[in-house]
Amino acid sequence: MKAAAATIGILFTALSWTNTNAAVISTNPITGTNPSTDNPYVTGLSGNSNITASGIGRGPGITASTANDRYSAKNWSSTFDATDYITFTLDANDGNEINFDSFVYTGAASGTGPTTFALRSSIDEFTANIGSPTATGTTITLTASQFQHLTTPVEFRLYGYGATGGAGTFSVNDYTFNGAVEAVPEPNTLALFGVGSLLMLASRHRTRKSSEILA
């Protein structure tokens, strides 16, 4: 039974993930002349080799703004517009899964650019706000259960609004997604984990029953 318990411990470690394992999944320092003329912009993109990342792009409601070493856009709306956003899509390659930890970025807005921001994801069809993004950037935690063990593409959109002029700009100057990319457990491994869990429960039951008899 001790051997079974040891096996369960090993399996549990293999199947579990915590943010202490976090590393860079996808990142881009965004350098060069007028990066925002590309949609998406992928030059300088790097990260885990077991995922596919779209780079940084923009929604149809905003347009490119000339600026070096940043991904800049203009024509932001004064009120929330579902077409005004900066976008990132990440997808685990076959046989792998993504466990997100955080999204980190720096940004800048002009005097007439957007003042209010919202980060949302395709997981709930861009309904719920995630964290508290700002014009200058921040770290947004992505450790909630819906951002773990993802094997299908997930898109994040950074919306902006509250602009007071069409020429007002907002830019993302650099960004990083942190987390872990791991191999999806084989069905046989999951089955063994299930059997092992049952054995551990049975062992605990026997131990407790023996203690009651001795008492």
C-alpha atoms as one frame of an Amber mdcrd trajectory, in Angstrom:
protein
   0.000   0.000   0.000   2.928   2.339   0.695   4.143   1.718  -2.842   0.704
   2.638  -4.177   0.732   5.838  -2.152   4.163   6.726  -3.500   2.950   6.144
  -7.058  -0.050   8.380  -6.442   2.220  11.130  -5.143   4.367  10.992  -8.259
   1.316  11.066 -10.525  -0.263  13.926  -8.619   2.906  15.955  -8.998   2.963
  15.251 -12.729  -0.688  16.198 -13.194  -0.660  19.306 -11.012   0.497  22.819
 -11.824   1.063  25.856  -9.649   2.268  29.336 -10.505   5.661  28.502  -9.005
   6.289  26.763 -12.362   5.500  29.920 -14.325   7.758  30.845 -17.226   7.420
  32.952 -20.361   4.889  31.456 -22.785   4.870  34.254 -25.356   6.534  37.668
 -25.402   7.416  40.544 -27.703   9.437  43.678 -26.819   7.942  45.338 -29.957
  10.781  47.241 -31.564  11.312  48.710 -34.997   9.811  51.305 -37.326   5.997
  51.545 -37.324   5.190  48.014 -36.070   1.468  48.805 -36.085   1.342  48.861
 -39.878   1.283  45.051 -39.616  -1.878  43.342 -38.429  -0.846  41.181 -36.719
   2.720  42.130 -35.863   4.954  39.105 -35.270   8.504  40.393 -35.669  10.399
  39.807 -32.428   7.811  37.332 -31.143   9.279  34.529 -29.040   8.173  32.010
 -26.440   7.471  28.360 -25.790   8.032  26.124 -28.821   4.975  23.999 -27.993
   2.440  26.739 -28.689   1.389  28.847 -31.668   0.981  32.572 -30.964  -0.651
  35.116 -33.274   1.483  38.043 -32.200  -0.284  41.350 -31.510  -3.089  42.660
 -33.702  -6.024  45.077 -33.620  -9.776  44.971 -34.084 -11.602  46.463 -37.106
 -12.804  49.519 -35.185  -9.357  51.089 -34.805  -6.579  51.898 -37.274  -2.798
  51.913 -37.240  -0.999  54.962 -35.873   2.565  55.812 -36.873   4.957  55.194
 -33.970   8.249  53.382 -33.477   8.967  50.680 -30.913   5.298  50.204 -29.979
   2.051  48.845 -31.395  -0.073  51.963 -31.670  -3.651  52.578 -32.824  -6.078
  55.496 -33.150  -9.813  56.074 -33.754 -10.795  54.740 -30.328 -14.398  55.410
 -29.344 -15.687  57.539 -26.462 -17.912  54.675 -25.249 -17.286  50.943 -25.236
 -17.141  49.547 -28.769 -16.729  45.795 -29.234 -14.593  46.385 -32.348 -11.999
  48.584 -30.620  -9.346  46.299 -29.187  -5.798  44.977 -29.263  -5.754  41.211
 -29.673  -3.542  38.221 -28.837  -4.294  34.551 -29.581  -2.401  31.572 -28.154
  -2.919  27.906 -28.981  -1.201  24.831 -27.546   0.262  22.511 -30.156  -1.189
  18.999 -30.404  -0.485  16.940 -27.310   0.102  19.995 -25.092  -1.903  22.265
 -22.810  -1.461  25.840 -21.578  -1.687  26.820 -17.914  -1.685  30.607 -17.722
  -0.243  32.566 -14.828  -0.270  36.236 -15.872  -0.356  38.799 -18.655   2.141
  41.642 -18.286   2.337  44.695 -20.541   3.406  48.322 -20.685   1.515  50.906
 -22.699   0.866  54.588 -23.306  -2.080  56.765 -24.313  -2.094  60.262 -25.747
  -4.056  63.118 -24.174  -7.142  62.427 -26.291  -6.719  58.654 -26.367  -8.726
  56.057 -24.416  -8.801  56.308 -20.631 -10.687  53.137 -19.672  -9.635  49.596
 -20.485 -10.970  46.050 -20.238  -9.268  42.712 -20.829 -11.570  39.860 -21.885
 -11.172  36.410 -23.395 -12.835  34.110 -25.906 -13.394  31.537 -23.142 -16.670
  33.268 -22.200 -17.149  35.020 -25.558 -15.567  38.256 -24.289 -18.131  38.832
 -21.545 -16.306  39.132 -18.219 -13.572  41.648 -17.430 -10.241  40.216 -16.290
  -8.164  42.223 -13.852  -7.763  46.006 -14.032  -5.780  47.064 -17.111  -4.524
  50.634 -17.392  -3.128  52.898 -20.095   0.433  52.561 -18.800   0.280  48.814
 -18.301   0.089  46.366 -15.425   0.257  42.694 -14.449  -3.026  40.811 -14.771
  -3.382  37.483 -12.978  -4.609  34.549 -15.073  -4.504  31.760 -12.490  -8.294
  31.198 -12.402  -9.432  27.695 -13.339 -10.819  28.740 -16.736  -7.296  29.647
 -17.845  -5.790  26.264 -16.965  -5.358  23.060 -19.002  -6.270  24.761 -22.290
  -5.852  22.644 -25.420  -7.790  24.887 -27.842  -7.032  28.454 -29.012  -7.781
  31.305 -26.610  -7.966  34.937 -27.692  -7.439  37.852 -25.313  -8.734  41.292
 -26.268  -7.597  44.503 -24.613 -10.444  46.996 -25.190 -10.047  50.743 -24.831
 -12.586  53.570 -24.717 -13.124  57.030 -23.287 -11.214  58.757 -26.091 -12.005
  62.414 -26.736 -10.644  62.648 -30.258 -10.236  60.378 -33.275  -6.516  61.136
 -33.441  -6.033  60.008 -29.850  -3.801  56.963 -29.571  -3.146  54.016 -27.317
  -0.193  51.684 -27.725   1.097  48.460 -26.247   4.854  48.897 -25.928   5.709
  45.316 -24.940   3.909  42.301 -23.511   4.455  38.881 -21.978   2.185  35.934
 -21.202   3.528  33.801 -18.351   2.554  30.291 -17.338   3.447  26.733 -18.247
   3.024  24.560 -21.322   2.889  20.870 -20.504   2.179  17.577 -22.222  -1.422
  16.429 -21.939  -1.531  13.300 -19.712  -2.187  10.089 -21.623  -5.533   8.351
 -20.905  -3.680   5.420 -19.313  -1.967   7.802 -16.899  -5.279   9.347 -15.896
  -6.783   5.914 -15.383  -3.858   4.889 -13.181  -4.259   8.093 -11.193  -7.932
   7.250 -10.630  -7.163   3.720  -9.479  -4.408   4.996  -7.227  -6.760   7.515
  -5.634  -9.216   4.736  -4.828  -6.434   2.660  -3.287  -5.359   5.576  -1.116
  -8.917   6.126   0.095  -9.250   2.421   0.883  -5.964   2.520   2.819  -7.115
   5.480   4.883 -10.409   3.749   5.625  -8.618   0.611   6.825  -6.217   2.632
   8.962  -9.050   4.560  10.580 -11.017   1.358  11.206  -7.988  -0.326  12.781
  -7.445   2.661  15.044 -11.076   2.492  16.178 -10.745  -1.242  17.016  -7.538
  -0.682  18.997  -9.151   2.163  20.882
